[in-house]
Amino acid sequence: MLALDIRNLTYRYTPKSPPVLHQVNLQVQQNEFIALVGPNGGGKSTLFKLILGLLPQQAGQIHLYGQPAPQNTQIGYMPQSMHFPRSLPISVQEVVLMGRLQALQGWRAWCSPKRWWRRYSERDLMLAKEVMQQTDIAHLAERSIQNLSGGQLQRVLLARALVTQPKLLLLDEPTASIDAHMERELFDYLQQINQEICILVICHNVRLIHDYATRVACVNRTLHCHENTQITPELISHMYGQPLDYLPQNSA
Ligand SMILES: Nc1ncnc2c1ncn2[C@@H]1O[C@H](COP(=O)(O)OP(=O)(O)OP(=O)(O)O)[C@@H](O)[C@H]1O
C-alpha cells in the first residue's frame, strides 16, 4: 500500500486567483525519503497543509495509507521553527506533549489553542520522555522554550512530531536556523528513522538532498519527481530560475 497517494490535486487560495498547485500527482512508498525543492512561493508549504488537512481539498484526492486525508492521524509534522510562537511561557516537555493531542485528534484540532490544555495520560508522558531522550533534549525538559537556541528549538519541534508515533513525517525546512554540522546530524538521524518512517522534507540544501534523499520532488505550481541520480545543477537552476551556489561537487 502506498504511504501517500496524491492524484490531480489543484488548489487556489481564492476562487478568482490562479492555482497555487495545479494537477499535482505524487505516489510515495513507505521506505522513501523525499526532498521537496522549488522557488519561494512554489507551493511546497501549501502541499503540506493539504496533506495535513489544514486546508480543505478543492479538486483531486489525497490518500494516506489507503484512507482519504485528513482522517488518518499518523502524520508527524515539523513546521518551520520561525513560525512557532516561542514567546509562549511553556516548557520543552509541554511542547513535546502537544504532539500527543495531534496523535489523538488530528492536526486541525491541534491548531485550536483551547485544545492545548488537557490532562496527559501516563502513556503520553512515557512517550514524550522516550522521544526527548532519542532527540537528545531530555536535559532541557523543564526549560522554557523562550530560552532555547535555534538548534534546540528544532529538536523540540522534531520531538513533538515524533511523539505522535508517525508513519509519515513532514518537515518544513528543518535546517533553516541551524549550522552545517547540526544539519548533517539531523539528516543522519532522519536517515536512521527512515527505516520505519516515510519522510518528506522541504529543503533547499542541494548537498544534503544529494546525500540523503531517495527522490526529489520539484514543486513550482506543478510537481515533477526525479530520482536522486537525475539531479543536476542545470535541473536545479531551471527549477529555481537561478543557479544555486551549494551544489554537490560530484553532481556536475
Ligand atoms: N493564506 C494564503 N492566502 C493567500 N495566498 C497564499 C496563502 N498562503 C500562501 N499563499 C500564496 O500561495 C503561494 C504558495 O505559497 P507557499 O507558502 O505554499 O509556497 P512555498 O513553496 O512553501 O514558499 P517558501 O519556499 O517561500 O516557503 C504563494 O504565492 C503565496 O503567496
Ligand as a Chemical Component Dictionary entry (heavy atoms), coordinates in Angstrom:
data_LIG
# 
_chem_comp.id                   LIG 
_chem_comp.type                 NON-POLYMER 
_chem_comp.pdbx_formal_charge   0 
_chem_comp.three_letter_code    LIG 
# 
loop_
_chem_comp_atom.comp_id 
_chem_comp_atom.atom_id 
_chem_comp_atom.alt_atom_id 
_chem_comp_atom.type_symbol 
_chem_comp_atom.charge 
_chem_comp_atom.model_Cartn_x 
_chem_comp_atom.model_Cartn_y 
_chem_comp_atom.model_Cartn_z 
_chem_comp_atom.pdbx_ordinal 
LIG N1  N1  N 0 -3.069 32.076 3.247  1  
LIG C1  C1  C 0 -2.773 32.444 2.000  2  
LIG N2  N2  N 0 -3.624 33.240 1.300  3  
LIG C2  C2  C 0 -3.359 33.587 0.026  4  
LIG N3  N3  N 0 -2.246 33.191 -0.640 5  
LIG C3  C3  C 0 -1.366 32.415 0.000  6  
LIG C4  C4  C 0 -1.586 31.988 1.358  7  
LIG N4  N4  N 0 -0.540 31.216 1.733  8  
LIG C5  C5  C 0 0.283  31.162 0.682  9  
LIG N5  N5  N 0 -0.210 31.878 -0.349 10 
LIG C6  C6  C 0 0.415  32.034 -1.673 11 
LIG O1  O1  O 0 0.497  30.748 -2.262 12 
LIG C7  C7  C 0 1.704  30.624 -2.996 13 
LIG C8  C8  C 0 2.463  29.382 -2.495 14 
LIG O2  O2  O 0 2.882  29.620 -1.169 15 
LIG P1  P1  P 0 3.635  28.500 -0.318 16 
LIG O3  O3  O 0 3.868  29.079 1.030  17 
LIG O4  O4  O 0 2.897  27.229 -0.419 18 
LIG O5  O5  O 0 4.996  28.371 -1.144 19 
LIG P2  P2  P 0 6.375  27.719 -0.687 20 
LIG O6  O6  O 0 6.881  26.966 -1.873 21 
LIG O7  O7  O 0 6.206  26.966 0.569  22 
LIG O8  O8  O 0 7.250  29.022 -0.458 23 
LIG P3  P3  P 0 8.507  29.276 0.547  24 
LIG O9  O9  O 0 9.657  28.484 -0.005 25 
LIG O10 O10 O 0 8.717  30.765 0.436  26 
LIG O11 O11 O 0 8.076  28.859 1.923  27 
LIG C9  C9  C 0 2.470  31.925 -2.811 28 
LIG O12 O12 O 0 2.234  32.737 -3.941 29 
LIG C10 C10 C 0 1.848  32.533 -1.584 30 
LIG O13 O13 O 0 1.903  33.942 -1.632 31 
# 
loop_
_chem_comp_bond.comp_id 
_chem_comp_bond.atom_id_1 
_chem_comp_bond.atom_id_2 
_chem_comp_bond.value_order 
_chem_comp_bond.pdbx_ordinal 
LIG N1  C1  SING 1  
LIG C1  N2  SING 2  
LIG C1  C4  DOUB 3  
LIG N2  C2  DOUB 4  
LIG C2  N3  SING 5  
LIG N3  C3  DOUB 6  
LIG C3  C4  SING 7  
LIG C3  N5  SING 8  
LIG C4  N4  SING 9  
LIG N4  C5  DOUB 10 
LIG C5  N5  SING 11 
LIG N5  C6  SING 12 
LIG C6  O1  SING 13 
LIG C6  C10 SING 14 
LIG O1  C7  SING 15 
LIG C7  C8  SING 16 
LIG C7  C9  SING 17 
LIG C8  O2  SING 18 
LIG O2  P1  SING 19 
LIG P1  O3  DOUB 20 
LIG P1  O4  SING 21 
LIG P1  O5  SING 22 
LIG O5  P2  SING 23 
LIG P2  O6  DOUB 24 
LIG P2  O7  SING 25 
LIG P2  O8  SING 26 
LIG O8  P3  SING 27 
LIG P3  O9  DOUB 28 
LIG P3  O10 SING 29 
LIG P3  O11 SING 30 
LIG C9  O12 SING 31 
LIG C9  C10 SING 32 
LIG C10 O13 SING 33 
# 
